[in-house]
Amino acid sequence: MDSVALDDIINRLLEVKGRPGKQVQLSESEIRQLCLQSREIFLQQPNLLELEAPIKICGDIHGQYSDLLRLFEYGGLPPKSKYLFLGDYVDRGKQSLETICLLLAYKIKYPENFFLLRGNHECASVNRIYGFYDECKRRFNVRLWKVFTDCFNCLPVAGLIDEKILCMHGGLSPDLHDLDQIRNLQRPTDVPETGLLCDLLWSDPSKDVKGWGMNDRGVSYTFGPDKVTEFLQKHDLDLICRAHQVVEDGYEFFADRQLVTIFSAPNYCGEFDNAGAMMSVDETLMCSFQILKPAEKKPKFGFGSTTTAKPGTPQMKTKSFLGSKAGFEVLRTILQSGKLTSWNYIGRILPRTVSVVVNSALCLVAPEKLDHFVDQKSF
């Protein structure tokens, strides 16, 4: 596919901005080329991407294409901003095809500035059940779904930002002892039912667990705050950044802010009242959040883990991941800046920037507890 054809695809995909639900007419041949070309790029790049800040990190999208376009509107279209997406592009939402096609197109156009990780839904046994297969079959054919499967089997599974922030879709694994294990995972590959690759895509943090516990999803494990601390100290890391669970504010801290969950699909499935979030990491590794507000509506269900279970396993009750906001205090204030904008100040920044932030915002956290995180903006 030449650059003219690629630009035409991207332009058509962007034309529907502001028209939620409007389908984009791409040909089967065009989509097939997106899959084949991006697949080759994925295989040329490592399984553990080594990235540099500044970068913007997004969590689950799940076919909510209009919200993906909003993220790009606020964060800046590539290549203005560098992006890392943490997986789960398809299923559940109504426009998985538009979502994954735009992401693959940007990957092809800006291979060193735009990065996609694999989520547990980028797996045939999962997206066969949760919507993507049906969308491909309804709009095109099963053959195209199989082409996507071949592409998904080549996605990288983790990213390391400036050797300090480890990113993946799910979480830690009891089998993960050295980051070289991630680098050495073979591709293309399906997602196995157990083991390191499975856990990187499926595991969840749990404040109720010490060490490793059973996962209500019926696959992989849960891990406690102690395992997060142990892992970060062993590998000289500052933060684990992951997705995989819907959280009320679009982001949620865990283990004394040593882990953050990012979820980027507001009003998830049209049934939740959650916000979506995008985390920006600047050159000093200072992190802030941009929030996509949910629509004004009452949720039909409570919040908690996204309820995907491994096909063939019983669906068990999921436990809430919300509650005490991981023990940190949040100050909500309204600032006038051209328009009325809601800011939440968290007070977690690098020590060398403490004086700057304390002088520019109210702070509820003692200086010795400040590290990577600062304020976040709502849209």
C-alpha positions as CSV (number, residue, x, y, z in Angstrom):
1,M,0.0,0.0,0.0
2,D,1.5,3.3,-1.0
3,S,1.4,6.5,1.1
4,V,-1.3,8.1,-1.0
5,A,-3.7,5.1,-0.5
6,L,-2.9,5.0,3.2
7,D,-3.6,8.7,3.6
8,D,-6.9,8.3,1.8
9,I,-7.9,5.5,4.2
10,I,-6.9,7.7,7.2
11,N,-8.8,10.7,5.9
12,R,-12.0,8.6,5.3
13,L,-11.7,7.2,8.8
14,L,-11.4,10.7,10.3
15,E,-14.2,12.2,8.2
16,V,-16.9,10.8,10.5
17,K,-15.7,12.7,13.5
18,G,-18.6,14.3,15.3
19,R,-21.0,11.7,13.8
20,P,-21.2,8.9,16.3
21,G,-22.1,5.5,14.8
22,K,-21.4,6.6,11.2
23,Q,-19.7,3.7,9.5
24,V,-16.7,4.2,7.2
25,Q,-16.8,2.4,3.9
26,L,-13.5,0.6,3.4
27,S,-13.0,-2.2,1.0
28,E,-12.0,-5.7,2.1
29,S,-8.8,-5.4,0.1
30,E,-7.9,-2.2,1.9
31,I,-8.5,-3.7,5.3
32,R,-6.5,-6.8,4.3
33,Q,-3.6,-4.7,3.3
34,L,-3.7,-2.8,6.7
35,C,-3.5,-6.2,8.5
36,L,-0.7,-7.6,6.4
37,Q,1.4,-4.5,6.4
38,S,1.1,-3.8,10.1
39,R,1.7,-7.5,10.9
40,E,5.2,-7.2,9.3
41,I,5.9,-4.1,11.3
42,F,4.9,-5.8,14.6
43,L,7.3,-8.6,13.8
44,Q,10.1,-6.3,13.0
45,Q,9.8,-4.6,16.4
46,P,10.5,-6.3,19.7
47,N,7.9,-8.0,21.9
48,L,9.0,-5.7,24.7
49,L,8.9,-2.2,23.2
50,E,11.6,0.1,24.5
51,L,10.0,3.6,24.4
52,E,11.0,7.1,25.3
53,A,8.9,9.8,26.9
54,P,7.0,12.1,26.1
55,I,4.2,9.6,25.3
56,K,0.5,9.3,25.8
57,I,-0.9,6.0,27.1
58,C,-4.5,4.8,26.4
59,G,-6.3,1.8,27.8
60,D,-9.2,-0.3,26.5
61,I,-11.2,1.2,23.5
62,H,-13.5,-1.8,22.8
63,G,-14.9,-0.6,19.5
64,Q,-16.0,2.8,20.8
65,Y,-14.8,4.6,17.7
66,S,-16.2,8.0,18.4
67,D,-14.4,8.0,21.8
68,L,-11.2,7.0,20.1
69,L,-11.5,10.1,17.9
70,R,-12.1,12.2,21.0
71,L,-8.9,10.9,22.5
72,F,-7.0,12.0,19.4
73,E,-8.8,15.3,19.4
74,Y,-7.6,16.1,22.9
75,G,-4.2,14.4,22.7
76,G,-3.3,15.5,19.2
77,L,-3.4,13.5,16.0
78,P,-0.2,11.4,15.3
79,P,2.5,12.3,14.7
80,K,1.9,15.5,16.9
81,S,1.9,13.2,19.9
82,K,3.4,9.8,20.5
83,Y,1.0,7.1,21.6
84,L,1.0,3.7,23.3
85,F,-2.3,1.8,23.4
86,L,-2.6,-1.1,25.9
87,G,-4.9,-3.4,23.9
88,D,-8.5,-4.4,23.7
89,Y,-9.4,-2.5,20.6
90,V,-12.2,-4.8,19.5
91,D,-15.4,-6.4,20.9
92,R,-18.4,-5.1,22.8
93,G,-18.6,-1.7,21.0
94,K,-20.4,-1.2,17.7
95,Q,-17.4,-0.1,15.6
96,S,-14.6,-2.4,16.2
97,L,-13.6,-2.4,12.5
98,E,-13.2,1.4,12.3
99,T,-11.3,1.4,15.6
100,I,-8.8,-1.3,14.6
101,C,-8.4,0.0,11.1
102,L,-7.5,3.5,12.2
103,L,-5.0,2.2,14.7
104,L,-3.4,-0.1,12.2
105,A,-3.2,2.7,9.6
106,Y,-1.5,5.0,12.1
107,K,0.9,2.2,13.0
108,I,1.9,1.8,9.3
109,K,2.2,5.5,8.7
110,Y,4.2,6.3,11.9
111,P,5.8,3.0,13.0
112,E,8.3,4.7,15.3
113,N,5.8,7.1,16.9
114,F,2.7,5.0,17.3
115,F,2.6,1.7,19.3
116,L,-0.1,-1.0,19.9
117,L,0.1,-3.7,22.6
118,R,-2.0,-6.9,22.6
119,G,-5.0,-7.2,24.9
120,N,-6.8,-10.3,25.8
121,H,-9.5,-9.5,23.2
122,E,-6.9,-9.6,20.4
123,C,-7.3,-13.4,20.5
124,A,-9.5,-15.5,18.3
125,S,-11.1,-17.5,21.1
126,V,-12.2,-14.3,22.8
127,N,-13.3,-12.0,20.0
128,R,-15.1,-15.0,18.4
129,I,-17.5,-14.7,21.3
130,Y,-17.7,-11.0,22.3
131,G,-18.6,-9.3,19.1
132,F,-15.7,-8.8,16.6
133,Y,-16.3,-12.0,14.7
134,D,-20.0,-11.2,14.3
135,E,-19.1,-7.6,13.1
136,C,-16.6,-9.0,10.5
137,K,-19.1,-11.6,9.3
138,R,-21.9,-9.1,9.0
139,R,-20.0,-6.4,7.2
140,F,-17.6,-8.5,5.3
141,N,-16.9,-12.3,5.8
142,V,-15.2,-14.8,8.1
143,R,-12.1,-14.8,5.9
144,L,-11.3,-11.2,6.9
145,W,-11.7,-12.1,10.6
146,K,-9.1,-14.8,10.1
147,V,-6.8,-12.2,8.5
148,F,-7.2,-10.0,11.7
149,T,-6.4,-13.1,13.8
150,D,-3.1,-13.5,12.0
151,C,-2.3,-9.9,12.6
152,F,-3.3,-9.9,16.3
153,N,-1.0,-13.0,16.8
154,C,2.0,-10.8,16.0
155,L,1.2,-7.8,18.4
156,P,3.8,-7.0,21.0
157,V,2.7,-7.6,24.6
158,A,4.6,-5.0,26.8
159,G,6.3,-1.7,26.7
160,L,9.1,-0.2,28.8
161,I,9.2,3.6,29.0
162,D,12.6,5.1,29.8
163,E,13.5,1.9,31.7
164,K,11.1,3.0,34.5
165,I,7.5,2.4,33.5
166,L,6.4,-1.1,32.5
167,C,3.2,-1.3,30.5
168,M,1.0,-4.2,29.6
169,H,-2.6,-5.0,29.2
170,G,-3.3,-7.3,32.2
171,G,-0.6,-7.5,34.8
172,L,2.1,-9.4,36.5
173,S,2.8,-13.2,36.3
174,P,4.2,-15.6,38.9
175,D,6.3,-16.8,35.9
176,L,7.9,-13.4,35.2
177,H,11.4,-13.2,36.8
178,D,13.3,-11.4,34.1
179,L,12.2,-8.9,31.4
180,D,14.1,-10.9,28.9
181,Q,11.4,-13.5,29.2
182,I,9.0,-11.0,27.6
183,R,11.5,-10.2,24.9
184,N,11.9,-13.9,24.1
185,L,8.2,-14.8,23.7
186,Q,7.7,-16.2,20.3
187,R,5.5,-14.6,17.6
188,P,3.2,-15.2,15.9
189,T,1.3,-17.0,18.6
190,D,-2.1,-17.6,19.9
191,V,-2.7,-16.8,23.6
192,P,-2.3,-19.9,25.7
193,E,-4.6,-20.8,28.6
194,T,-1.8,-20.6,31.2
195,G,1.7,-19.2,31.5
196,L,3.5,-15.9,31.1
197,L,1.8,-14.6,27.9
198,C,-1.6,-15.5,29.3
199,D,-0.9,-13.6,32.6
200,L,0.4,-10.5,30.9
201,L,-2.9,-10.2,29.1
202,W,-5.3,-11.5,31.8
203,S,-4.1,-11.0,35.4
204,D,-5.6,-8.4,37.8
205,P,-4.5,-6.6,40.9
206,S,-6.5,-7.2,44.1
207,K,-6.3,-5.4,47.3
208,D,-7.8,-8.4,49.1
209,V,-4.9,-10.7,48.1
210,K,-1.4,-11.1,49.5
211,G,0.8,-12.8,46.9
212,W,-1.1,-14.6,44.2
213,G,-4.8,-15.5,44.2
214,M,-7.4,-17.1,42.1
215,N,-9.0,-14.8,39.4
216,D,-12.7,-14.6,39.2
217,R,-12.5,-14.5,35.4
218,G,-11.6,-18.2,35.4
219,V,-8.2,-17.6,33.9
220,S,-4.8,-16.3,35.2
221,Y,-4.3,-14.9,38.7
222,T,-4.8,-11.9,40.9
223,F,-1.9,-10.3,42.6
224,G,-1.6,-8.3,45.8
225,P,0.2,-5.0,46.5
226,D,3.2,-6.9,47.9
227,K,3.9,-8.5,44.5
228,V,3.8,-5.0,42.9
229,T,6.3,-3.6,45.4
230,E,8.5,-6.7,45.1
231,F,8.6,-6.6,41.3
232,L,9.3,-2.9,41.1
233,Q,12.2,-3.1,43.6
234,K,13.7,-6.1,41.9
235,H,13.7,-4.6,38.5
236,D,14.4,-0.9,39.5
237,L,11.1,0.3,38.1
238,D,8.9,3.1,39.3
239,L,5.4,2.2,37.9
240,I,3.3,-0.5,36.3
241,C,0.8,0.9,33.9
242,R,-2.0,-1.5,32.7
243,A,-5.6,-1.6,31.5
244,H,-8.1,-4.5,31.4
245,Q,-10.6,-3.2,34.0
246,V,-13.3,-0.6,33.8
247,V,-12.7,2.0,36.6
248,E,-15.0,4.8,37.5
249,D,-12.7,7.8,36.8
250,G,-10.9,6.3,33.8
251,Y,-7.8,5.7,35.9
252,E,-7.3,4.1,39.3
253,F,-4.2,3.6,41.5
254,F,-3.2,0.5,43.4
255,A,-0.4,-0.5,45.8
256,D,0.3,3.0,47.1
257,R,0.3,4.4,43.5
258,Q,2.9,2.0,42.3
259,L,0.4,0.6,39.7
260,V,-2.2,2.5,37.7
261,T,-5.1,1.1,35.7
262,I,-6.2,3.1,32.6
263,F,-9.5,2.6,30.9
264,S,-10.2,4.8,27.9
265,A,-13.8,3.9,26.9
266,P,-16.3,6.2,28.7
267,N,-19.8,5.0,29.3
268,Y,-18.5,1.5,28.7
269,C,-20.9,-0.6,26.6
270,G,-23.6,2.1,27.1
271,E,-24.3,0.5,30.5
272,F,-21.7,2.0,32.8
273,D,-21.3,5.6,34.0
274,N,-17.5,5.6,33.9
275,A,-15.2,8.2,32.6
276,G,-12.4,7.4,30.2
277,A,-8.8,8.5,30.7
278,M,-5.5,8.9,28.9
279,M,-2.2,9.2,30.7
280,S,0.5,11.7,29.5
281,V,4.1,11.1,30.4
282,D,6.4,14.0,29.9
283,E,10.2,14.0,29.4
284,T,10.8,14.0,33.2
285,L,8.4,11.1,33.6
286,M,5.9,13.3,35.3
287,C,2.4,11.8,34.6
288,S,-0.9,13.5,34.3
289,F,-4.4,12.4,33.1
290,Q,-6.8,13.7,30.5
291,I,-10.3,12.6,31.3
292,L,-13.2,11.9,28.9
293,K,-16.3,12.6,30.9
294,P,-19.2,10.2,30.8
295,A,-22.5,11.2,29.5
296,E,-25.1,12.2,32.1
297,K,-26.9,9.0,32.8
298,K,-27.4,6.5,35.6
299,P,-25.5,3.2,35.3
300,K,-27.5,-0.1,35.1
301,F,-24.7,-2.0,36.7
302,G,-22.0,-1.4,39.3
303,F,-18.4,-1.0,38.5
304,G,-15.6,-3.6,38.7
305,S,-13.6,-5.7,36.4
306,T,-14.6,-6.0,32.8
307,T,-16.5,-9.3,32.8
308,T,-14.7,-11.1,30.0
309,A,-14.1,-14.7,31.0
310,K,-12.1,-17.3,29.1
311,P,-14.5,-19.1,26.7
312,G,-15.3,-22.5,28.1
313,T,-14.9,-21.4,31.8
314,P,-17.8,-20.6,34.1
315,Q,-18.6,-16.9,34.5
316,M,-18.0,-16.1,38.2
317,K,-19.0,-13.0,40.1
318,T,-16.4,-10.2,39.8
319,K,-15.1,-8.2,42.7
320,S,-15.1,-4.4,42.6
321,F,-11.8,-2.7,42.0
322,L,-13.1,0.7,43.2
323,G,-13.5,2.0,46.7
324,S,-11.0,4.0,48.7
325,K,-9.1,5.4,45.6
326,A,-6.1,3.4,46.7
327,G,-5.7,5.5,49.9
328,F,-4.8,8.8,48.3
329,E,-6.7,12.0,48.7
330,V,-8.2,13.9,45.8
331,L,-8.9,17.6,45.9
332,R,-11.6,18.7,43.4
333,T,-11.6,22.3,42.4
334,I,-12.9,24.3,39.5
335,L,-10.5,26.6,37.7
336,Q,-11.3,29.1,35.1
337,S,-9.1,28.7,32.0
338,G,-11.0,29.9,28.9
339,K,-13.8,27.6,29.8
340,L,-14.9,25.9,33.0
341,T,-12.6,22.9,33.5
342,S,-12.6,20.3,36.2
343,W,-9.2,19.5,37.7
344,N,-8.3,16.7,40.2
345,Y,-5.0,17.3,41.9
346,I,-3.3,14.1,43.1
347,G,0.1,15.2,44.2
348,R,2.3,12.5,42.9
349,I,5.4,13.9,41.1
350,L,9.1,13.6,40.9
351,P,10.9,15.2,43.9
352,R,12.7,17.7,41.7
353,T,9.4,19.2,40.6
354,V,7.7,19.4,44.0
355,S,8.3,23.2,44.4
356,V,6.8,24.0,41.0
357,V,3.7,22.0,41.5
358,V,3.1,23.0,45.1
359,N,3.3,26.7,44.0
360,S,0.8,26.1,41.2
361,A,-1.9,24.0,42.9
362,L,-3.4,23.2,46.2
363,C,-1.8,20.1,47.7
364,L,-3.2,17.6,50.2
365,V,-0.3,15.2,50.3
366,A,2.8,15.6,52.4
367,P,5.9,16.5,50.3
368,E,7.7,13.2,51.1
369,K,4.8,11.3,49.5
370,L,5.0,13.2,46.2
371,D,6.4,11.4,43.2
372,H,5.2,10.8,39.6
373,F,1.6,12.1,39.4
374,V,0.2,15.6,39.0
375,D,-3.1,17.1,38.0
376,Q,-5.4,15.9,35.3
377,K,-7.8,17.7,33.0
378,S,-11.4,16.8,32.1
379,F,-13.1,17.3,28.8
